[in-house]
Amino acid sequence: MNKGTVKKLYNFLKFRRDFTRFSLSKARSYEIVLFWLKNVLSRTQFLILSGVLVGITCGLAGVVLKSLVHYIHYIITYKVHFEEQVFFYILFPFLGIVITTLVVLFFFKGQDKKGISVILYEIARNSSVVSSVKMYSQIVQSAITVGLGGSAGLESPIAVTGAAIGSNFAQTYKLDYRERTLLLAAGATAGIASAFNAPIAGMMFAFEILLTGVVFTDFIPLVVAAVCGSLVSKILLQEDVLFQFKTRNPFDYHNILYYLVLGILCGLYARYFVLIAKYIDQFFHGLKITRIRKAMLGGAILSVLCVLYPPLFGEGYDTIKALTNGEILPVIENSFFRFIGYHEWVVVVFVALICLLKAFSASITIFSGGNGGNFAPSLFAGGTLGYVFALLCLRFGIADVPVNNLVIVGMAGVMSGVLYAPLTAIFLIAESTSGYDLFVPLMIVSVTSFLMAKWFSPISPDLQKLADQGQIFTKEHDRNLLSLLDILDLIDKDVQVIKVGASSEELADALRTGKRNMISVVDENLRLVGIISLEDVRPLLFNPDAYEFLTVENLMKKPSVVISDFDSVVSVVKKFDETGAWNLPVVKVSGEFIGFISKSGVLNSYRQLLRAHSG
């Protein structure tokens, strides 16, 4: 047979093997075609095809979620009539959180993990395997929460949904960890791209947040998925840019000082935002009440906030558009501030309050039982912060202040500081506002805010606990790989053990028959007491005068460092470095001896992971 025939035969046998594993009983016609294509196409070609399919699917998921929220908004706004607007804001935010919690408990078995941290955990600790339930659970939950007025965003649920779609596509076609991670990121990329019609921002999101600490040489599937997700959303929803501002000032380098000051304010506000979120999370987590009662409490607080400050209802994008288009009166008219009047300082105080309270309303929505993300709240807060700063400048007699520009770049600034993602923020705002001419101020404000956030905390407080536990990847690639190792898999249990009260004859027999350089000494309860090293014993074996000292008590030494079976491999490597030892004993919490971990064993396991995770 010639080389071409051999190759065709090989591809056919490979297709038959993979497809048989998949199970013929579950196969659909398009899956048969894809399995065949997987074995006919090169790896790169199949990944590009996968990027197209995942991108289109995630774009459709984004369209479904946005359409659901729009339809719910339409029903409660135009079909349900309230004589008093106050009852509208009291009822629906409360129902949004409570119904979402009921749906989670009764339809999704209480599994309500949400947010970007879920994706990061699955990448680092679950081999990028995401539950298939998340392909639709996030859509249902966030549509109810945000559709009924929850003060959160849809972008994080869309990203989680996209990640689940990409991961499950890869699982179906038996792709390995690296390819599975790539398609997971491609799905999240397409989700963000469809949410904002911003494909570049979707890619930046993947590189800055999801693929932190992951080495990749393939990125074309990300590009393809982002473009497909954005196109699907644009074609089906006929949406233009998200924030279409009527007026915008061209960039003037004389205004750089405004942008620097605003960048500092955004950094301070971002720190305030994440701390409020942390404290509210701790508050609801610490309540010793049922989840339904937590939802009712959170819903009641959110409803009160929405009654007092209606712009806190929902995502808040309409408020930002109204502010930049000079339509401040409709923003205030439904609040109690209308009884005070529309004086200049009233507007400043009102907008400042909704800016500060957005951190509370968003956190209460998410942590009391609702579902949503911090994309929209951070953009809302940044826009209102920029507007307040511009009004204060005008109030104190500073002319020619670029009000709309400050609103636009303020959105990027707070988002950059909250999410620790300056590039995502820059490109998202540039694409969603058609503000490409504002790249310089966007970079100034976003980078300033990001640097301030990093100064307060090197890692986002939302992710700090998981990072400290080694549950997610950080920018330290070596640490990431080590965190994937399980300490129990590295323990050598084939070791010599002798009791502390053993006789000299028993010790001599252990020395004669042993194949190791160390003997572990334990007590009656098998707790580690000491270690006998053959290097210390050899000089005494040929010294007749030292025979009387050849006892277990005299020869054993207390180990300088002991490893617990709960220690991370990262901490184990640190102990090897600090002691210079080649083998370290491992004990349980009770002190019971288990075995040894060798430095060579850790290094060999590390090398295997390095080969598997490097492109």
N, C-alpha and C positions, 0 to 999 in steps of 0.2 A: 504493500500500500504506500502511496505517496504521502508526503507531509501534510497536504491539505485534507486528505481523507482521514488521516490519524487525528488531526485536530478536530474535525467534525465529530468523529466517534467519541473523542474525549469529552467534548462539550455536551453531547447527547447523554453520555453516562453520568456526567456531573449533574445535568438537569434532572435526570431520573432520580438520582440519589437525594438531592435537595427537595425535590417535589414530593418524594415518598415520605420524607420526614415531616413535611407540612400536613399530610393526611389528605388523601383524595376525597374523603367524604365531605370535607369542609371547603373544597376548592370551588371557586367561581371562575367563569371564563376569563375575565380580565386578569385574575391571579395566575392562571395557567400561562397566559401570554407574558406576564411580567417575570415569572420564573424562567421561562424560555429566554427572554431578553437578558436576564441576569447572567445566564451562562453563555450567551452569544456575544454580548457587548463586553468591552473592556471595563475594568473597575471604574475608571474615570467617567466613561460614557454612561454607565448605569447610575452612578451617583448624580450626574447632571440630570438624567431622566427622573431620578427620585426627587431631586430638588424641585423640578417642575411640578410633579404630582403632589408633593407635600405642600408646595407653595399655593397651588390652586385650591387644595382642600382647606388649608388654613385660612386662605382668603375668604372662602365660602363660610367658614365658621365665624369669621369676624363679621361678615355681612349679616349672618343670622342673629348674632348677639346684638349688633347695633340696631337691626330692624325690630327685634323683640323689645328693646328698651324704648325705641321710638313709638312703637305701637302701644306699650303700656302707658307711656307719657300721654299719648293722644287720648286714650280712654279716660284716664283720671282727670285730664285737663278739660276736655271738650264734651265728654259724654256723661261724666258724673258732675252734677251741679250742686254747689254749696252756696247757701245764702250768705254765709260769712267765710271769707278767705281763711280765717284763723283755724276753722275746723279742717280745712284741706291740709294745712301744714301739721296739724296735730295728729291726724289719722294715718296718712299714708307712710311717712317715714317710720312710724311705730310698726305698722303692718309689715313693711318691707323687711325689717330685721327679724321680727317674730316668725313670719312665714318662711323666711330663708332657714332659720334654725329648725323649724318643724320639718321642712323638706330634707335637711341634712340628717336629722334623727330618724325619720321614717323611710326615706327612700335611698339614702346613701350610708346607712348604718353608722351614723355619727362621725364619718370620716370627713372632716372639714379643713384639712390642711390646705393652706392657700398662700399665695404670694411667691415672689421670685425665689425665696429661700428653699421652697419645695423643689424647684428645678435644680438648684445648686446641690442640694442633698442627694437627689437621684443620680446626678452626674458623678459625684465623689464617692458615694457609699453604696449605690445600688446598680452600678455598671450601666447607668443611663437607661435603666428599665423603668418606665413610668406606667402606672396602672391605666388600663384602657378606660376605666370609669371617668378619668379626668378629661377625656375627649369631649364629654358632654356635661359633666357635673358642674364645672366652672361656669359654663354658659347659663345653665338653669339658675344657679344660685346668684350670680352677679346680675342677671337680668331682673330678677325679683328685687334684689336689694337696691340697685341703682334706679331701676325703672320706677319704683315706688318712692324715690326721693332720698335714698341713702347717699350720704355725702362722701362718696368714693369714686374711683375711676374704673373703667372697663379694661384698661390696657393690660394690667397684670393678669386678670383672668384670661384674656385673649392669648397672652404669651404662654401661660400654663397650658391652655388648651392646645395651642400650636405645638408646644414641646411634647405633649402626650401623643398627638397625631404623628409627629416625626419619629418618636421612639417606637410606637407600635407598628408603623410602616417597616422600620428596620427590623423589628422582632419578627414580623411576618415572613420576611424574605431572608431570615437567618444571617443578617449582617453582624460583623464583629463589633467590639466595644467602640473603636475609633469611628467607624462608619455610623454606628448608632448615635454616638454623641454628636457627630456632625449633622445628622438629620434631625435630631432633637433641637439643636440650635437653629437649624434652617426653619423648622416649624415655628419656633418662637419669633424668629426674624420676620417671617411672613405675617404672623399675627400682629406684631407691632406695625409693620408696613401697611397692613390693611386698616388698622385703627386710625392712623394719622395720614394715610397716603404719602408715606415718607420712607421709601425703600432704603436710602442711605442710612437714615437714623436706625432702622431695624438692624442693619448690619453692624453699626457701631454698638448697639445694645448687645448683640451677641458677643462681639469681641471684648467689650469692656466689662460686662457683667457675667455672662454665662460661661464663656470659655476662659475665664481667668485661671491661669496655671495649667491650662491644657495646651500641649504643643500640637499645632496643625500646619500641614502644608497645603491642604485642600481648602479652598474657599469659594470656588466657582459655584457649588451647590447653594451656598448662602446667597450669592448674588442673584442666581436664578430664582430662588424661592422668594426673596424680597420683591423682585420685580413682578412675579406672578401674583403674590398676595396683594400688592398695591393695585395692579391692573384689575384684578377681579373686583375689588372694592370700588374702584373708580367707575368701572363699566356698569356694574349692577346698581350701585346707589347713585350714580351720576353726580358725585360730589366733586366740588372744586376744592381748593385749599381749605383747611379746617378753620383758620382764622383769617377771614377776608376783611381787612381794615380799610376803611374809606380813605383815610389820610395817613401818610407816613413820611417823616422827614428824611431826606438823604443824610448819609453819615457826614459829620463835620468834625474834623480832628480837634477843633476848639472845645468840643464837648467831652473830651476824654475824662476830665476830672469828674463829671457827673457819673460816668460809667464806673470809674474806680470806686467812688463812694457807694454807688448802688451795689457793686460786687461785694464790698465789705458788709453792707446791710443784709444782702442775700445769704452770705456765709453765716452771719449771726442768727438770722431767722431759721436757716436750715438746721442749725444746732438746736434751736428752740423746738422746732418741729419734731425732730427725732427723739428728743428727751420727753416731750409730751406724749408721744406714741409709746415710748418705753414705760412711762409711769402708768398710763392708762391700761396697757397690756398687763402690767403687774397687778393693778387694782382689780380688774375683772378676773384674772387668773386666781387671785387670792380669795375671792368671794366663795364662801362655803354654801352656795345655793345651786339649784338645778340650772341647767343651760337655758331652759325656757324662761326662768325668772331673770337670768342675766340678760337675755334678749329683751325682755319686757322693760327692765331697768334702762338698758342702753337705748331702746327705742323711745322710751318716755323722755329721756334727757335730750336725745336728738330732736324730737318733735318740739320741745320747748325752745331749743336753739333756732329751729327753722321758723317758728312763730315770731320770735323776736327779730331774727335776721334771715328773711326769706332767701337771700342769695346763697345760703348754705345748703339749700335744697338741691339734691342731685349733683352732677359733675361741676356745674358752675360756669361752663364755657360761655353761655349766653350773657352772663354778667360781664365777663371780660370784653366781649364784643361790644356790649352797650357802653362800657366805660371808654373804650378807645374811639367809639363813634360819637362821643359827647352826649349820650343819652342817659344821664345820671338820674333824672327824675323817675323814670319807670323802675329803676333799681331800688329807690328808697320808698316809693309810694305805698308798697304793701307792708312796710315795717312801722313800728310805733314812732320812728323818727319823723314820720310825716306830720305828726302833731306838733313837733318842735319848729318845723320850717325848713327851708332849703338854703339856709345861709352857708357861706363858704366853709366856716369851721365845722358846721354840722356834717357836711359832706366828708370832710377830712376825718372826723372822728368816726363816722359811720363806716367808711371804707377801711380804716385802720382796725376797727373792731372785728369786721368780718374776716380780715386778714389774720388776726390773732386767733380768732375762734375756729378758723378752718382746720387748724391742727387738732383741736379737740373734737370737732364734729367728724372728721375723717377717721380718727383713731377710735372713737366710740363706735362708729359704724362697723369697722372691721373687727375689733376685738370683743364686741359684745355679742356677736353672732352673725353679722352680715358678711358679705363677700365683695371684695373690691381691692383696688390697689392705690398706691400713692402717686402715680403719674399725674392724674387729673388734679388731685388736691395740691400737689406741689406747683403745678402750672397755674392754678387759680391763685394760690397764695403769692406766687412770684409776680403775677400780673397786678394784683391789688397793691402789693408792696411798691412796685414801680410807680403805680398811679399816685399813691400817697406821697412818695418821695417827690414826684413832679409837682404835686399841688403845694407841698411845703416850700419848694423852691420858688414857685410863683407867688406864694403868700408873702414871702420875705423879700419880694422885689427883684428877683432874678429873672430877667427877661429871656426870651428865646430858648426856653427849656423844651427839648424834644419830648413831649409828653408821651406820644404813642410809641416812640422808640424805647423809652424807659419801661413802658409796660411790656413790650415784646421781649427785650433782653432780660427784664426781671423774671419772666417765666423761665427762661433758660437758666438763670442764676440760681434760683431756689431749687429747681429740679436737679441741677448739677450737684449742689451741696447735700440734698436729701438722698439721692441715689448713688452718689460718688461716681458719676458718669458724665464728665464734661463734654466729651465728643458726642455722645448720644443727645445731650441737651442742645448743643450747638446746631447739629444737623436737623434735629427734630423741629426746632423753631424756625430755622431757615427754610425748611421744606414746607412746613404747615402754615407759614405766613407769607410764602414767596419773598422772604426777607433776605435774599442772598446778598443784597447790597449792605447788609448790617453784619457781615461776618466779623469785622474787626471789633465792634462793641460786644457782639455775642461772645467772642473769645475772651475779651477783657473781663466781662462780668462772670462768665461761667468758670474760667480758670481761677479768678480771685476767690469766688465762693468755694470752689473745690479745694483750694489750698488751705483756706480757713477751716473747712470741715476736716481735712486731714490733720491739721494742727491740733484740733480738739481730740480727734480719735483716728488713728491710722486706718482702722477698718470701720465700716459702717456699723453703728450700734445695733442695727437690726440683725446683723450677721456675726457680731463679735462673739457671742456665746458659742455658736456653731463652729466658728473658726478656731476658738480656743480648745474645743473638744475634738478638733480634727475631723468634723463632720462634713465640712465643705472645703473646697480648694481655695488657696490664696495664691498670691503671685510668686511664692517660693515653690518652685517646681519640685525640688528634692523632697521638701516636707510633704507636699501633696502625695507623692508616690509612696513615701514611707507610711503615711496615714492610711493607705489602702491595705497595708499588711496587718494581719491578725496575729497578735502575740502568741496565742495558743497554737498557731500553726508552726511557730519557730522553735518551740520548746523541744529539746532532746531529752526524752524520758528514759533512755537506755543508759543509765548511769549506775555506778557502784554506791551502795549505801551501807553504813555500818553504825551500830548503836554506840552511844557515847560511853557506855560501860563495858564495851567489848574487851575481851582478854587480849594479851599480846599474841597468842596463837591465832586468834581470829583475825587480828590485824595483819599478821604475817601471811596468812592464807589469802587475804584480800589483796595484799601487795603482790603476791606471787601469781595469782590467777587473773588479776585485773587487766583490762585492755585500755584503760583511760589514764590520764595524767592526774586526775583528781578523784578523791573519795569524799562523799558527803557524810557528815556525822549528824545523826538525828537522835532525839530523846525517845522516851517511851511513847509519846504522842505523835511521833514522826515530824516534829517541828525541827527545823534546821538549827543546829547548834554551832557548827563550824565546818571547815573544809581542810582536808589533808592533801597537800600537793606533793607529788612524787619528786619534784625538784628539791624540796626541802628534806626528803627522806633519804635520797641516794647518798649524800655524803656521810650519813650515819651508818649505812649498811656495812661499810668496810672499816668501821672503827669499833673494835671490840669494847672499848671503854664506854661507848655511848649506847650499848644495847639496853641498859637499864632505863634509858630515856625513851625507848621505842614503845610508847603507850599512846593510846588514842588521845588522852587528855593533854599530853605533852606536845604531840605533833600537830594537833588541829589548830587552826587559826580562825578567828571570827571574820567572816567576809566583810570587806569594807563597804560594799554596796550590795543590796538585795533588791531584786525586781519583784514587783507584785504582779499577779496575773491580770490586774485591772489597769496596769500602766499602758500607755500608748507606745508604739514602736519608736515614735519621735523622741520620747523621753528616754527610752532604752538606749538609742544611739548616743544621746547626750551623756548618759552615764558611762558608756564605753569610752567616749572622748575624755571625760573627766578623770577616769581611773586608769586608763591605759590598759585595762584588762582585755583578755581575749575571750574569756568565758565568764558569765555571771549567773549566779543561782536565782531560781524563780520560786517564790513561795505563795501560798494562798493568804488571804487576809488573816486566817487563823494562825498562820506561821508554818503550816504543814508544807514540807518540801515537795516540789513537783519535778524539777529537773534543771537543766542548764540551757541558756541561750548563748550561742557563739557568734562572734562578730562575723566570721566567714559565712555563717548561715544567713544572717541579715543581708550581707552584701550580695550573696548569690540571688536571694529573692528580689532584691532591689534591681539587679541587672535584668532579671526576667521581666519585671514590670516596665523597666525603661524601654526594652525592646517592643513590648506590647503597646505602649502609649506614645511612642515617638513616631512622627511621620516619616 
